[in-house]
Amino acid sequence: MASGVFGLRKVYKKQVENVDNNNFASWPEGGNYGYFVGGYRSNPSGPSATIDRIDFSTNTTSAPGNNLPQARNSLESVSSASYGYFSGSVDSNVDRIDFTNETASLPGSNLPSGARTGLAAVSGSAYGYFGGGSAGGQSSIIDRIDFSNETTSRLGNDLSQERTGLGAVSSSSHGYFAGGEPTAPTGYFSMIDRIDFSSETISSPGNLPTEKTGGDTVSSPAYGYFCGGFDGTNLSTIDRIEFSSETISSPGNLPLINFGYRRSSGRTSSISHGYFAGGTYANAISTIDRMDFSNETISTLSNNQTETRQNLAGVSGGASILRGNGYKTYAYFAGGNPGPICTINRLDFSNDTFSDPQGLPERRQRQASTSSNYCGYIAGGGPGNSPVSTITKIDFSNESLFILSSAVLSTETKDLAGTSSSSYGYFGGGEDPNARITTISRLDFSNETVSDPGNNLPTARDYLAGTSSSSYGYFGGGEGPNRVSTISRLDFSNETVSDNSTGLPSQRKELAATNNSSYGYFGGGEDPNSKITTISRLDFSNETVSDPGNGYPDRRARQAASSSAFHGYFGGGVNNSGSHRREVERIDFSTETVTRIPQELSSSRSEFTAVSNSN
């Protein structure tokens, strides 16, 4: 099992430095902005409709100028990739903020169980859930909003206890409701109720170390944090749940001067930090405290909210489907053999289902792909055994496709591989009409022109695979003319190329590769004897290669691969008997387990490519 996989066990300082340097392209997923919404203000006193925005890249705050349709107090929030939703308080209305233009509105959806204060909320990929709270008495009800159509319904599965003042955190697969207080007798709860987003069943993974109510919560990709609270006295402790193992611990205390008595703040999270805005510390405050997820320390920002308030809500967003803005939503599996075909199958990462947008402008197989923040590029290959030098562009904002007139490879090439930095795409190796080649061609994303930087692969080879970290591109395996285990590294800073001292565990060609920010995964292929099931892992931190032990359920080669923030996908290919396949295997980056998703490609195929809109 991997240790330190991005977003699932631990976040390292090296990983978060690009966020602090305003370079979100190196991070797979997360919003650009946090929003602090509503609450009860001090001057003039009363409920507030204000929306404040914090820019995660600069930690500066501003008011976008679009406020809630009505002043609201004691809100909780859920969010999809496109919208944030707020409810609670003295009515059951649901307010919505559109992340694309920061306008707020009432979509017409109300919580079916009526107005409740002191509730908590969690978000899955398809639904948001509002649980517990009080409406004349404590409640165990969970109301659900469907992000696809904004309809609301009562879930039917309730919390284990009627309670208010509880806290909630979310992982990618589960929501956790913890603590709170009953109507009577007096006292506080420590139990944690877990909702499984896939089945919507409720179970208990354990309890908080302390019975408490109130407090504030934030979530990193690896942990949920229950901060502060009240158990008869104001608490300065942090309780933490590790999402991968569901172990519960207390990693330390909050700094008393900044946080010890703070309650009822608005909370939001970026990939690297959690933010607590406003709330009460004897009186209402306007300051913003930040938790650094890499070391779990808390500090106070120099920028405050635009007004002093408490009992507000927070949400993160401001990200579109574009990679540069943070979110990964789709993978595109394009072309292939037999045919060749021009079909593109689009995989929706939120539910692992396929659909077919428009196809490639020409039939293509044995090609390679790479992506910028905004577009995908499919290069080389061809309609038959004769390769082409053209590059097809897919615009992620509208999924339009066309052949670039400004960019062609330096030679007609098939069976090549692609990788990318934040500024350039690189296509390496392959076979031209005469022989295998060493050439690495560079596509400049800023002007979509192609040049050859002059630093090529040390040896000519084709049928290789490409992957990348934030600093390097890696070309692994291939044939030249014998199968090789070599991994060649392209340094993005100076475009020098060298062979990594550690190669793949076996010589193989016709493999595929995917990655998260910490590891590259080379899957399947054909060794000197047969197709294989192995998935090999390249550790970007030290460039060692190992076999985590989980491979495909059957032998496969000539497949295509892509990745979301939390999973890698290997699709299609040919099996050991030479039959084309349409199944898709998914590797969970948190556990490195491999499963076959229920959905399949629209047809059995091999020798194709895949790109995600945040590759």
Buried (B, 14 or more C-beta within 10 A) or exposed (E): EBEBBBBBBBBBEBBBBBBBEEBBBBBBBBBBBBBBBBBBBBEEEEBBBBBBBBBBBEBEBEEBEBBBEBBBBBBBBBBBBBBBBBBBBEBBBBBBBBBEEBBBEEBEBBBBBBBBBBBBBBBBBBBBBBBBBBBEEBBBBBBBBBBEEBEBEEBEBBBBBBBBBBBBBBBBBBBBBBBBBBEEEEEBBBBBBBBBBEEBEBEEBBBBBBBBBBBBBBBBBBBBBBBBBBBEEBBBBBBBBBBBEBEBEEEEBBBEEBBBBBBBBBBBBBBBBBBBBBBBBEEBBBBBBBBBBBEBEBEBBEBBBBBBBBBBBBBBBBBBBBBBBBBBBBBBBBBBBEBBBBBBBBBBBBEBEBEEBEBBEBBBBBBBBBBBBBBBBBBBBBBBEEBBBBBBBBBBEEBEBEBBEEBBBBBBBBBBBBBBBBBBBBBBBBBBEEEBBBBBBBBBBEEBEBEEBEBBBEBBBBBBBBBBBBBBBBBBBBBBEEBBBBBBBBBBEEBEBEBBEBBBBBBBBBBBBBBBBBBBBBBBBBBEEEBBBBBBBBBBEEBEBEEBEBBBEBBBBBBBBBBBBBBBBBBBBBBBEEEBBBBBBBBBBBBBEBEEBEBBBBBBBBBBBBBBBBB
